[in-house]
Amino acid sequence: MISTLTKTLKAEVIKIKRSNILTLGTILGILLPIAFITANLFEGEYAMKPVNNGILYFNSLFTSLLEAFTGFFLPLLIIITASKIAQLDHKNKGWQLMETQPISKFAIFFSKYLILVYNVLKSIILYAIAIIVFGWVYSIFYNIHENYSMHIDIEFIIYASFRVFISTLAVIALQYVISVIISNFIWSLVLGFAMLLGQLLLDDAGISLRWFPYNSLLVSGANPSGGQIGDFILKAEWLSIVYSIVFLFIGFNWYRYKGFFYAFLKKPKRFIISISVLIIAISLSHFLIRTVTTESFEKTVVKGKLNTDKSISSVLMIEPITEDTIAQIPVTDNTFRMEYENELPANYYYFIFGNYHRDKIFMSSNDSIRLIYKQYGNNSGNVYVTGTRITENQQVYYNGDWSYVGTMLDRNTRLDEPEFYIKQIIRDYKNDLSKLSSKISVDHIVARDDFLNISKQLIAVRYANYWNSYLKKKELYHPDVVIAKNNQIEDLLSYIDLNNESLLNNNIFIDYITKELIKHKKDSISNRLDLIADKENSNFKDKWLFASLIAELEAETSNEKRDSIYNLYKSEISNERFVELANFKRQQFNKLNIGQPAIDFASYNASGKNYNLSDFKGKFIMLDTWASWCGPCKYQEPFYVRKYQKYKEQNIIFASVNVDIKESSWSEDLVEMNSDILQIRAKNIDSFMDSYCINSIPRFILIAPDGTIANSEFTFPSNKNFDVLLDAALEKNYDL
């Protein structure tokens, strides 16, 4: 059989030489990389910008084009090649002619199939080679950004290419079988393009049909690194293998026995085999398509590993509303582990890795979360999450897509038809709930109910706002229209949990519950703080009042008024820890208020010369707080240089204060920093950060000539209002 198949293959290669089938595979393999690189050559060196996390240059090129390659170019090649290979013999009755030769039907059928497989595999390999070759050509003409590494990760490229090839098998088999069964060249093309177009339209609409053969191509293209649970091949790719076997079984027997009836129904043995194959295929497909939900753990565990050259002694876990430290997890040999015994409501919690990175991770009680933190050199850090919350940490809360009813309200259309708005609100609401249920991870893992319920709450709030907006507009334009009570609207409104702690940092939710409290409040309300203080004592009330109180204290510019507000509402918070935190925040705000004495700190430059902040008394000084690993800091730096050049003749000094833990990181970066700007490094970084309440960078602070705070959170240099605010500050008179 092998020798016969080999001979038939050689004959097929000779037959297709003039058809340009293999040439098409070559062209479509290299077309996208050539077009992309050529376009960027004309655009210039800033056309290809690095991503924040500084991934490998060739990896970046490979992955940035892969989804387009697998979503369009590869299926296009498969459709055309399969139709043309089969049509060569349909046109000249070659199928019948070959059957008169001493060649098995197996060899005839599968020789053509293998030619198709070879052409696709060659195109994938050429795509990978073209990425490397033309990416290298681009690097000759233009300097690649320093955050990119020119190392070629061959292992990653081979792995991703292999999985792409696996994902093509189902489409190859399906299109080949269609082309063999349907002798009309046009119709086989039409069916292939219809399926391709359907997949692209569904994907653009956000609809994923996991059972559709073309879906595996998009999945592999969008996830070149694989899934989150460590499987070598994704479920969609396993499904491609199953489909290819089933399609080839159907196609070969259809061709072998000249029709569906004779192939599968005429003889009992064939019927039994066909039914058995069908049952096995359906079972395997169901297993691969079905979704699963991660189970909760017997205790709450946070563990992880640090893949970094940074010195990190502990990982902090922060409560999102109060920003209180829940846990300080010590790091030993770049690993950490903690078991948390207290109740942990489902929510996003902040995890802080030294002074380098802050990320939010969704979790709750009885979760086992594993965090892998990666950061090397000056690249930004990344956190990868595995464990019981994989899907939740690949998504964000979902509150719905575009809504027809929202557009109608914006246009004030049909406001005299309450039945229309009731019907449309309920319809759009249900549609968004349906879309929420379809959001799954690439590993087919569905988010747990606690996460989904938060999104459901936000969707409900959105449509409740639409309903309330309609009622206001109807009352304004059509006050005589009567609205009958509707149970569906009542159910929507009653579904919203007005005491949901997980949504206290969501402004839409806060605005909604505030309006609801005002609506049901009989007495006049002076402000939101009074409104919250009037609620019954609960943890929800304490957190809401704390968050609102902090916002009010931060917005206040007078220390006296700030103290008065704090003293008025602190007794309304029953949680003593929250009161303690609010008092600490008040003290921080007070010491950084405009006109307060700026806290002196010691620093030095690259030559070792010492500076104190007080040395610059008599001049304004703008402090830019930055670190070598901070991507946003690097972004602001050229804007900061331009501001220095504009204002260097005025009574102001521009200084950059480095807060890297390692002095060597600062020294390395100074080579490319502007030497006209005063480059200094705080001697006691922790003290400096605490003194000026610096929780994130970049941070810009303006000190007045008399040594007082002019603005402790000055706007970024990239902001168009920077000049306006600085000009206004420079015009003020200060007594020295």
BATIMI-437791 format. One line per 4 residues: number of its first residue (from 1); their letters; for each residue z, x, y of C-alpha. Coordinates in Angstrom, 2 decimals. Example, Ala and Ser with C-alpha at 12.3 -4.5 7.8 and 13.67 -1.06 7.14 Angstrom:
1 = as = 7.80/12.30/-4.50; 7.14/13.67/-1.06 $
//
This chain:
1 = mist = 0.00/0.00/0.00; 0.86/2.84/2.39; -2.43/4.65/1.77; -4.39/1.43/2.27 $
5 = ltkt = -2.51/0.70/5.48; -3.22/4.26/6.70; -6.93/3.91/6.06; -7.01/0.55/7.79 $
9 = lkae = -5.16/1.99/10.77; -7.74/4.77/11.12; -10.51/2.20/11.01; -8.78/0.09/13.68 $
13 = viki = -8.41/3.12/15.96; -12.14/3.81/15.72; -12.89/0.12/16.34; -10.84/-0.12/19.55 $
17 = krsn = -11.96/3.17/21.11; -14.49/1.50/23.39; -12.27/-1.46/24.20; -10.03/0.56/26.61 $
21 = iltl = -6.94/-0.99/25.00; -5.15/2.36/24.73; -6.27/3.33/28.23; -4.68/0.16/29.58 $
25 = gtil = -1.38/1.18/27.99; -1.57/4.53/29.74; -2.42/3.00/33.12; 0.34/0.36/33.04 $
29 = gill = 2.85/2.97/31.90; 2.34/5.29/34.85; 1.15/2.80/37.50; 4.54/1.68/38.80 $
33 = piaf = 6.07/5.20/39.16; 2.91/6.51/40.85; 2.72/3.56/43.25; 6.40/3.80/44.15 $
37 = itan = 6.45/7.55/44.71; 3.16/7.45/46.65; 4.51/4.73/48.94; 7.66/6.77/49.58 $
41 = lfeg = 5.65/9.90/50.33; 4.03/8.05/53.21; 7.34/6.48/54.30; 9.06/9.85/54.67 $
45 = eyam = 12.28/11.43/53.58; 14.54/8.55/54.61; 12.69/6.02/52.45; 14.71/6.86/49.34 $
49 = kpvn = 18.34/6.48/50.28; 21.18/7.44/47.93; 23.48/4.82/46.53; 27.15/5.02/47.40 $
53 = ngil = 28.34/6.34/44.07; 25.92/9.26/43.97; 24.29/8.66/40.60; 21.72/11.10/39.24 $
57 = yfns = 18.43/11.19/41.16; 16.16/10.66/38.15; 18.47/7.99/36.75; 18.22/6.20/40.07 $
61 = lfts = 14.42/6.26/39.99; 14.29/5.19/36.35; 16.63/2.21/36.77; 15.33/1.06/40.17 $
65 = llea = 11.86/0.34/38.74; 12.80/-0.59/35.18; 13.37/-4.31/35.75; 9.90/-4.70/37.30 $
69 = ftgf = 8.40/-2.68/34.46; 10.04/-4.74/31.70; 9.78/-8.05/33.53; 6.07/-7.89/34.37 $
73 = flpl = 4.09/-4.76/33.45; 5.16/-4.53/29.81; 4.62/-8.22/28.96; 1.29/-8.05/30.81 $
77 = liii = 0.26/-5.15/28.58; 1.41/-7.01/25.44; -0.46/-10.21/26.33; -3.74/-8.47/27.13 $
81 = task = -3.59/-5.97/24.26; -2.64/-8.53/21.59; -5.33/-10.96/22.69; -7.99/-8.27/22.87 $
85 = iaql = -7.15/-6.66/19.49; -7.35/-10.02/17.73; -10.39/-11.15/19.71; -12.45/-8.10/18.66 $
89 = dhkn = -12.56/-9.49/15.14; -12.49/-13.19/16.06; -15.65/-12.63/18.10; -17.67/-10.90/15.38 $
93 = kgwq = -16.06/-12.66/12.39; -14.46/-9.33/11.56; -11.46/-10.97/9.91; -13.66/-12.51/7.24 $
97 = lmet = -15.74/-9.34/6.88; -12.70/-7.13/6.30; -11.45/-9.48/3.60; -14.58/-8.71/1.56 $
101 = qpis = -13.52/-5.04/1.46; -11.04/-3.61/-1.06; -8.26/-3.88/1.54; -5.18/-6.03/1.28 $
105 = kfai = -4.56/-8.77/3.83; -1.21/-7.09/4.49; -3.00/-3.91/5.61; -5.48/-5.86/7.74 $
109 = ffsk = -2.77/-7.89/9.49; -0.23/-5.15/10.06; -2.66/-2.38/11.00; -3.59/-4.32/14.12 $
113 = ylil = 0.08/-5.09/14.76; 1.01/-1.39/14.53; -1.76/-0.49/17.01; -0.18/-2.96/19.43 $
117 = vynv = 3.31/-1.54/18.81; 2.02/2.00/19.34; 0.37/1.06/22.63; 3.56/-0.49/23.96 $
121 = lksi = 5.73/2.43/22.80; 3.31/4.89/24.41; 3.46/2.97/27.69; 7.28/3.09/27.70 $
125 = ilya = 7.31/6.83/27.02; 4.72/7.44/29.73; 6.80/5.40/32.18; 9.81/7.69/31.55 $
129 = iaii = 7.68/10.86/31.80; 5.97/9.63/34.99; 9.36/8.95/36.59; 10.43/12.56/35.96 $
133 = vfgw = 7.12/14.17/36.92; 6.39/12.18/40.08; 10.05/12.15/41.07; 9.93/15.94/40.92 $
137 = vysi = 6.72/15.93/43.00; 8.48/13.82/45.64; 11.38/16.28/45.74; 8.92/19.10/46.58 $
141 = fyni = 7.73/17.33/49.73; 11.11/16.02/50.90; 14.70/17.13/50.60; 16.64/14.83/48.30 $
145 = heny = 19.94/13.63/49.74; 22.88/15.89/48.90; 24.72/13.07/47.11; 22.04/13.06/44.42 $
149 = smhi = 22.13/15.43/41.47; 18.79/16.76/40.23; 20.07/16.98/36.66; 17.80/15.08/34.23 $
153 = dief = 19.92/12.95/31.92; 17.55/12.97/28.94; 20.07/11.23/26.71; 20.33/8.25/29.07 $
157 = iiya = 16.55/7.98/29.54; 15.91/8.10/25.77; 18.65/5.53/25.11; 17.42/3.11/27.77 $
161 = sfrv = 13.78/3.54/26.69; 14.67/2.91/23.05; 16.43/-0.33/23.93; 13.50/-1.43/26.09 $
165 = fist = 11.22/-0.84/23.10; 13.50/-2.94/20.87; 13.41/-5.73/23.45; 9.59/-5.82/23.32 $
169 = lavi = 9.39/-6.46/19.57; 9.83/-10.25/19.81; 7.16/-10.63/22.50; 4.80/-8.27/20.65 $
173 = alqy = 5.11/-10.27/17.43; 4.90/-13.64/19.18; 1.80/-12.81/21.24; 0.10/-11.13/18.29 $
177 = visv = 0.65/-14.13/16.03; -0.64/-16.49/18.73; -3.74/-14.32/19.17; -4.38/-14.22/15.41 $
181 = iisn = -3.92/-17.97/14.92; -5.87/-19.03/18.04; -9.38/-17.63/17.90; -10.14/-18.49/21.52 $
185 = fiws = -9.44/-15.43/23.69; -8.82/-17.47/26.86; -6.27/-19.80/25.28; -4.21/-16.97/23.80 $
189 = lvlg = -4.13/-15.37/27.26; -3.24/-18.68/28.92; -0.31/-19.28/26.56; 0.95/-15.73/27.04 $
193 = faml = 0.74/-15.88/30.84; 2.34/-19.35/30.85; 5.37/-18.02/28.96; 5.57/-14.96/31.21 $
197 = lgql = 5.31/-17.06/34.39; 7.88/-19.51/33.05; 10.35/-16.68/32.38; 9.85/-15.21/35.85 $
201 = lldd = 10.29/-18.59/37.56; 13.42/-19.40/35.56; 14.88/-15.97/36.30; 14.16/-16.40/40.02 $
205 = agis = 15.97/-19.75/39.90; 18.97/-18.10/38.27; 18.42/-19.89/34.95; 18.85/-17.73/31.87 $
209 = lrwf = 17.50/-19.05/28.55; 19.16/-16.71/26.08; 17.00/-18.02/23.21; 13.67/-17.41/24.97 $
213 = pyns = 11.77/-14.40/23.47; 10.85/-12.99/26.90; 14.49/-13.00/28.01; 15.35/-9.82/26.10 $
217 = llvs = 12.88/-7.84/28.25; 14.67/-8.86/31.45; 18.09/-8.19/29.93; 17.18/-4.65/28.86 $
221 = ganp = 15.50/-3.92/32.18; 18.48/-5.12/34.19; 21.05/-3.30/32.01; 19.68/0.16/31.16 $
225 = sggq = 23.17/1.50/30.48; 23.98/-1.29/28.03; 26.87/-3.73/28.04; 30.57/-3.45/28.78 $
229 = igdf = 31.98/-3.63/25.26; 30.29/-0.50/23.96; 27.67/-1.99/21.62; 24.75/0.39/21.08 $
233 = ilka = 22.27/-2.50/21.15; 22.82/-5.70/23.15; 22.79/-9.12/21.49; 19.55/-10.01/23.28 $
237 = ewls = 17.94/-6.95/21.70; 19.22/-7.81/18.24; 17.74/-11.25/18.80; 14.40/-9.60/19.60 $
241 = ivys = 14.50/-7.89/16.19; 15.29/-11.18/14.41; 12.54/-13.01/16.27; 9.97/-10.31/15.51 $
245 = ivfl = 10.68/-10.57/11.77; 10.41/-14.38/11.84; 7.22/-14.40/13.94; 5.57/-11.80/11.70 $
249 = figf = 6.59/-13.76/8.60; 5.02/-16.92/10.05; 1.91/-15.14/11.33; 1.18/-13.15/8.20 $
253 = nwyr = 1.57/-16.11/5.86; -0.46/-18.35/8.18; -3.26/-15.74/8.15; -2.85/-15.01/4.45 $
257 = ykgf = -3.08/-18.61/3.28; -5.42/-19.89/6.02; -3.25/-22.50/7.71; 0.23/-23.89/8.19 $
261 = fyaf = 0.16/-26.37/5.29; -1.05/-23.88/2.70; 1.29/-21.17/3.97; 4.56/-23.11/3.99 $
265 = lkkp = 4.27/-26.56/2.40; 1.71/-26.67/-0.41; 3.71/-24.92/-3.13; 7.44/-25.45/-3.76 $
269 = krfi = 8.12/-21.71/-3.95; 6.56/-21.09/-0.53; 8.40/-24.08/0.90; 11.76/-22.85/-0.44 $
273 = isis = 11.14/-19.32/0.88; 10.08/-20.69/4.26; 13.14/-22.94/4.53; 15.41/-20.07/3.49 $
277 = vlii = 13.90/-17.75/6.12; 14.22/-20.50/8.72; 17.88/-21.17/7.89; 18.75/-17.46/7.96 $
281 = aisl = 16.88/-17.00/11.25; 18.56/-19.99/12.88; 21.98/-18.81/11.72; 21.45/-15.27/12.99 $
285 = shfl = 19.98/-16.53/16.27; 22.90/-18.89/16.80; 25.34/-16.07/16.14; 23.56/-13.82/18.65 $
289 = irtv = 23.05/-16.50/21.32; 26.48/-18.12/21.22; 29.03/-17.25/23.86; 32.57/-16.07/23.26 $
293 = ttes = 35.71/-15.91/25.35; 38.12/-12.99/25.22; 41.52/-13.89/23.87; 44.73/-13.25/25.77 $
297 = fekt = 47.00/-10.40/24.68; 50.61/-10.64/23.52; 51.77/-8.78/26.63; 50.45/-7.65/30.02 $
301 = vvkg = 49.07/-4.12/29.82; 47.20/-1.99/32.35; 45.92/1.33/31.12; 43.12/3.67/31.99 $
305 = klnt = 41.58/7.07/32.37; 40.59/9.15/35.38; 37.28/11.00/35.15; 37.58/12.90/38.41 $
309 = dksi = 38.13/16.30/39.97; 40.63/14.74/42.40; 44.38/15.15/42.13; 45.82/11.67/41.61 $
313 = ssvl = 49.49/11.40/40.66; 49.74/7.61/40.45; 47.80/4.36/40.53; 49.18/1.56/42.69 $
317 = miep = 48.86/-2.13/41.83; 49.03/-4.29/44.98; 49.64/-8.03/45.42; 46.64/-9.43/47.38 $
321 = ited = 48.43/-11.73/49.84; 51.52/-9.76/50.82; 49.98/-6.35/49.99; 53.31/-5.50/48.39 $
325 = tiaq = 53.35/-2.88/45.65; 53.67/-4.59/42.27; 53.71/-1.38/40.29; 53.32/2.36/40.74 $
329 = ipvt = 51.77/3.66/37.53; 52.27/7.41/36.95; 49.25/9.46/35.86; 49.71/12.07/33.11 $
333 = dntf = 46.80/14.23/31.94; 44.43/11.90/33.79; 45.60/8.84/31.82; 47.96/6.03/32.76 $
337 = rmey = 49.56/3.03/31.07; 51.92/0.26/32.14; 53.41/-2.82/30.53; 54.24/-5.48/33.11 $
341 = enel = 56.97/-7.91/32.11; 57.02/-10.36/35.03; 54.77/-13.39/35.52; 51.38/-12.49/36.95 $
345 = pany = 49.32/-15.41/38.33; 45.56/-15.28/37.74; 44.07/-13.53/40.76; 42.37/-10.43/42.07 $
349 = yyfi = 44.83/-7.55/42.46; 44.17/-4.34/44.35; 44.33/-1.03/42.51; 44.58/2.11/44.63 $
353 = fgny = 43.65/5.48/43.17; 45.42/8.09/45.29; 43.96/8.24/48.77; 40.44/7.99/47.39 $
357 = hrdk = 39.57/4.50/46.29; 40.73/0.90/46.43; 39.26/-1.80/44.20; 40.13/-5.38/43.29 $
361 = ifms = 40.54/-6.33/39.64; 40.93/-9.87/38.29; 43.72/-10.33/35.76; 46.75/-12.42/34.85 $
365 = snds = 49.72/-12.43/32.50; 48.98/-11.46/28.88; 45.90/-9.47/29.78; 45.11/-6.03/28.44 $
369 = irli = 43.00/-4.25/31.05; 41.47/-0.80/30.71; 40.26/0.89/33.88; 38.00/3.94/33.93 $
373 = ykqy = 37.88/5.59/37.34; 35.00/7.99/38.02; 34.60/10.23/41.05; 33.38/13.78/41.44 $
377 = gnns = 32.70/15.89/44.50; 31.99/13.95/47.66; 30.67/10.90/45.85; 32.37/7.52/46.22 $
381 = gnvy = 34.59/6.39/43.37; 33.78/3.64/40.88; 36.01/1.61/38.59; 34.74/0.30/35.24 $
385 = vtgt = 36.71/-2.54/33.64; 37.00/-3.32/29.94; 39.53/-5.29/27.94; 40.27/-8.99/28.19 $
389 = rite = 38.61/-9.51/31.60; 35.12/-8.04/31.29; 33.12/-11.01/32.57; 35.55/-11.95/35.34 $
393 = nqqv = 35.24/-8.47/36.83; 31.45/-8.57/36.77; 31.42/-11.73/38.88; 32.93/-13.12/42.06 $
397 = yyng = 34.24/-16.61/42.64; 31.30/-19.01/42.73; 31.27/-21.86/45.24; 27.77/-23.19/44.68 $
401 = dwsy = 24.19/-22.60/45.74; 22.00/-24.21/48.37; 22.76/-27.90/48.71; 20.39/-30.64/49.81 $
405 = vgtm = 23.23/-32.69/51.24; 24.24/-29.79/53.50; 20.74/-29.64/54.95; 20.72/-33.40/55.54 $
409 = ldrn = 24.03/-33.19/57.39; 22.78/-30.32/59.56; 19.81/-32.50/60.57; 21.95/-35.63/61.07 $
413 = trld = 19.61/-37.48/58.73; 20.33/-40.91/57.16; 23.87/-41.03/58.54; 23.81/-44.83/58.32 $
417 = epef = 23.44/-44.68/54.52; 26.82/-43.82/52.96; 25.51/-44.66/49.47; 22.91/-41.91/49.84 $
421 = yikq = 25.51/-39.31/50.80; 27.90/-40.35/48.05; 25.16/-40.12/45.45; 23.82/-36.78/46.77 $
425 = iird = 27.26/-35.15/47.10; 28.19/-36.07/43.54; 24.80/-34.94/42.22; 24.91/-31.55/43.98 $
429 = yknd = 28.55/-31.11/43.00; 27.77/-31.65/39.32; 24.74/-29.36/39.52; 26.89/-26.52/40.85 $
433 = lskl = 29.49/-27.11/38.13; 26.69/-26.93/35.58; 25.42/-23.62/37.03; 28.95/-22.22/36.90 $
437 = sski = 29.13/-22.82/33.14; 25.91/-20.84/32.63; 27.31/-17.64/34.16; 27.95/-15.22/31.30 $
441 = svdh = 28.00/-11.46/30.89; 25.21/-9.45/29.29; 27.45/-9.28/26.20; 27.50/-13.13/26.12 $
445 = ivar = 31.16/-13.28/27.12; 32.23/-16.29/29.19; 34.97/-16.11/31.80; 38.27/-17.75/30.84 $
449 = ddfl = 39.32/-21.12/32.19; 41.74/-19.75/34.80; 38.90/-17.86/36.51; 36.43/-20.73/36.15 $
453 = nisk = 38.97/-23.22/37.51; 39.31/-21.23/40.72; 35.53/-21.41/41.20; 35.64/-25.13/40.41 $
457 = qlia = 38.27/-25.55/43.10; 36.04/-23.79/45.64; 33.06/-25.93/44.66; 35.18/-29.05/45.06 $
461 = vrya = 36.41/-27.86/48.48; 32.82/-27.29/49.57; 31.74/-30.84/48.75; 34.95/-32.31/50.10 $
465 = nywn = 34.06/-30.60/53.39; 30.60/-32.16/53.22; 32.18/-35.57/52.72; 34.61/-35.10/55.62 $
469 = sylk = 31.76/-33.86/57.81; 29.74/-36.95/56.95; 32.67/-39.25/57.80; 33.02/-37.64/61.25 $
473 = kkel = 29.32/-37.85/62.00; 29.05/-41.39/60.71; 31.97/-42.40/62.92; 30.29/-40.78/65.91 $
477 = yhpd = 26.76/-42.16/65.46; 27.27/-45.28/63.32; 30.87/-46.49/63.74; 30.01/-50.01/62.51 $
481 = vvia = 28.86/-48.86/59.07; 31.47/-49.72/56.45; 32.07/-47.38/53.51; 33.27/-48.91/50.27 $
485 = knnq = 35.79/-47.00/48.18; 34.09/-44.78/45.61; 35.94/-43.55/42.52; 33.77/-40.46/42.10 $
489 = iedl = 34.51/-39.29/45.63; 38.20/-40.03/45.09; 38.18/-37.99/41.88; 36.49/-35.10/43.70 $
493 = lsyi = 39.10/-35.08/46.47; 42.05/-35.47/44.11; 40.83/-32.60/41.92; 41.56/-30.05/44.66 $
497 = dlnn = 44.91/-28.33/44.19; 46.35/-28.04/47.69; 48.95/-25.54/46.46; 46.68/-23.05/44.71 $
501 = esll = 48.14/-19.56/45.31; 45.02/-17.83/44.01; 43.00/-19.13/46.97; 45.38/-18.23/49.77 $
505 = nnni = 43.10/-15.38/50.87; 40.05/-17.64/50.96; 39.39/-18.82/54.53; 37.40/-21.90/53.49 $
509 = fidy = 40.27/-23.11/51.31; 42.85/-22.35/54.01; 40.87/-24.26/56.64; 40.52/-27.22/54.29 $
513 = itke = 44.20/-27.50/53.36; 45.16/-27.02/57.02; 42.98/-29.97/58.02; 44.39/-32.02/55.18 $
517 = likh = 47.95/-31.34/56.34; 47.04/-32.26/59.91; 45.36/-35.44/58.70; 48.52/-36.61/56.93 $
521 = kkds = 50.95/-35.39/59.57; 52.27/-38.11/61.82; 53.92/-35.92/64.44; 51.98/-33.70/66.82 $
525 = isnr = 51.40/-30.14/65.60; 51.67/-27.20/67.95; 50.16/-24.57/65.64; 49.49/-23.67/62.02 $
529 = ldli = 52.84/-21.89/61.61; 54.72/-25.09/62.47; 52.53/-26.99/60.06; 53.30/-24.62/57.16 $
533 = adke = 56.99/-24.34/58.03; 57.28/-28.12/57.66; 56.23/-27.97/54.00; 58.76/-28.09/51.18 $
537 = nsnf = 60.04/-24.71/50.02; 57.89/-23.14/47.32; 56.31/-19.80/46.50; 53.02/-21.20/47.80 $
541 = kdkw = 54.62/-22.05/51.16; 56.25/-18.62/51.40; 52.99/-16.77/50.75; 50.96/-18.95/53.09 $
545 = lfas = 53.53/-18.72/55.87; 53.83/-14.96/55.34; 50.05/-14.42/55.56; 49.73/-16.65/58.63 $
549 = liae = 52.74/-15.04/60.31; 51.31/-11.55/59.79; 47.98/-12.65/61.28; 49.80/-14.08/64.29 $
553 = leae = 51.90/-10.94/64.77; 48.87/-8.68/64.56; 46.94/-10.74/67.12; 49.82/-10.69/69.64 $
557 = tsne = 49.63/-7.94/72.31; 53.19/-8.20/73.64; 56.06/-6.72/71.66; 58.45/-9.24/73.20 $
561 = krds = 56.32/-12.20/72.15; 55.72/-10.68/68.73; 59.47/-10.33/68.17; 60.02/-13.89/69.34 $
565 = iynl = 57.45/-15.29/66.89; 58.94/-13.31/64.02; 62.51/-14.46/64.78; 61.35/-18.08/65.06 $
569 = ykse = 59.74/-18.28/61.62; 61.49/-15.71/59.44; 64.17/-18.24/58.43; 61.43/-20.57/57.11 $
573 = isne = 60.51/-18.02/54.42; 62.87/-18.34/51.47; 61.66/-15.18/49.70; 63.75/-12.32/51.10 $
577 = rfve = 61.19/-9.70/50.04; 58.54/-11.46/52.12; 60.88/-11.48/55.13; 61.47/-7.75/54.65 $
581 = lanf = 57.73/-7.08/54.48; 57.05/-9.20/57.56; 59.69/-7.29/59.51; 58.14/-3.97/58.43 $
585 = krqq = 54.71/-5.16/59.58; 56.19/-6.31/62.90; 57.66/-2.88/63.51; 54.33/-1.23/62.68 $
589 = fnkl = 52.44/-3.49/65.06; 55.02/-2.86/67.79; 54.75/0.91/67.66; 50.94/0.79/67.77 $
593 = nigq = 50.74/-1.73/70.58; 48.73/-0.86/73.67; 50.92/1.15/76.03; 53.32/2.38/73.35 $
597 = paid = 53.84/6.17/73.13; 51.41/7.72/70.67; 53.25/9.46/67.84; 52.73/13.20/68.05 $
601 = fasy = 51.40/15.08/65.03; 50.55/18.68/64.22; 47.11/19.81/63.09; 44.91/22.90/62.79 $
605 = nasg = 41.22/23.80/62.83; 39.16/25.84/60.37; 40.17/29.09/62.09; 43.86/28.26/61.73 $
609 = knyn = 44.47/27.44/65.40; 47.28/24.92/65.79; 47.09/21.74/67.82; 49.51/18.97/68.71 $
613 = lsdf = 48.41/15.60/70.00; 50.56/16.19/73.06; 48.42/19.24/73.93; 45.69/16.90/75.14 $
617 = kgkf = 47.80/14.97/77.62; 45.79/14.33/80.78; 42.65/13.44/78.85; 41.57/10.56/76.70 $
621 = imld = 41.24/11.56/73.06; 39.27/9.65/70.44; 40.48/10.31/66.89; 38.09/9.78/63.99 $
625 = twas = 40.04/9.71/60.71; 37.85/10.63/57.75; 37.65/12.30/54.32; 34.88/14.06/52.40 $
629 = wcgp = 34.79/11.39/49.67; 34.50/8.46/52.12; 30.95/7.07/52.22; 31.54/4.79/55.27 $
633 = ckyq = 32.99/7.79/57.12; 29.81/9.78/56.49; 27.78/6.82/57.73; 29.68/6.68/61.04 $
637 = epfy = 29.52/10.44/61.66; 26.03/10.64/63.29; 26.90/7.67/65.54; 30.12/9.45/66.52 $
641 = vrky = 28.14/12.59/67.43; 25.83/10.54/69.67; 28.85/9.07/71.48; 30.24/12.56/72.00 $
645 = qkyk = 26.93/13.68/73.51; 26.93/10.69/75.86; 30.54/11.04/77.06; 31.12/14.83/76.83 $
649 = eqni = 31.05/15.22/80.62; 33.80/12.63/81.10; 37.56/12.94/80.76; 37.63/12.46/77.00 $
653 = ifas = 37.87/14.63/73.90; 36.24/13.58/70.64; 38.17/14.81/67.60; 37.74/14.29/63.86 $
657 = vnvd = 40.95/14.31/61.82; 40.45/15.12/58.14; 42.82/13.61/55.56; 41.42/15.09/52.32 $
661 = ikes = 44.12/16.01/49.84; 42.29/19.24/49.02; 41.68/21.50/52.00; 38.69/23.02/50.19 $
665 = swse = 36.88/19.65/50.34; 37.29/19.67/54.12; 36.11/23.29/54.39; 32.97/22.57/52.37 $
669 = dlve = 32.06/19.58/54.54; 32.65/21.44/57.82; 29.44/23.40/57.22; 27.44/20.26/58.03 $
673 = mnsd = 29.78/18.73/60.61; 29.08/18.90/64.36; 30.92/21.96/65.71; 31.08/20.61/69.27 $
677 = ilqi = 33.44/17.86/68.15; 37.00/19.08/67.62; 37.39/19.35/63.84; 41.05/19.33/62.84 $
681 = rakn = 43.18/18.58/59.81; 46.63/17.01/59.90; 49.35/19.34/58.62; 51.29/16.46/57.09 $
685 = idsf = 48.66/13.95/56.03; 51.07/11.37/54.60; 53.18/11.40/57.77; 50.08/11.05/59.97 $
689 = mdsy = 48.74/8.16/57.89; 52.11/6.38/57.92; 52.65/6.93/61.65; 49.37/5.25/62.53 $
693 = cins = 49.46/2.67/59.70; 46.16/3.94/58.29; 45.48/2.01/55.09; 41.72/2.55/55.04 $
697 = iprf = 39.19/4.89/56.58; 37.21/5.43/58.71; 39.68/4.58/61.45; 39.15/5.27/65.16 $
701 = ilia = 42.12/5.57/67.54; 41.92/5.98/71.32; 44.82/7.75/73.04; 45.20/7.42/76.83 $
705 = pdgt = 45.72/10.41/79.21; 49.42/9.54/79.59; 49.95/9.91/75.83; 50.13/6.19/75.08 $
709 = ians = 48.10/4.06/72.72; 44.94/2.75/74.38; 43.57/1.17/71.20; 44.91/1.87/67.70 $
713 = eftf = 41.92/0.26/65.97; 38.93/1.08/68.10; 35.59/-0.35/67.05; 33.21/1.80/64.98 $
717 = psnk = 30.67/3.97/66.86; 27.87/2.10/65.12; 29.02/-1.11/66.82; 26.99/-1.97/69.92 $
721 = nfdv = 30.24/-2.84/71.76; 31.61/0.70/71.41; 30.23/1.85/74.78; 31.37/-1.31/76.58 $
725 = llda = 34.95/-0.96/75.30; 35.12/2.78/75.96; 33.69/2.43/79.47; 36.32/-0.20/80.25 $
729 = alek = 39.10/2.07/78.95; 37.87/5.09/80.92; 37.93/3.12/84.17; 41.68/2.42/83.92 $
733 = nydl = 44.12/4.51/85.92; 47.06/6.14/84.15; 50.09/7.68/85.83; 50.67/11.15/84.41 $
//
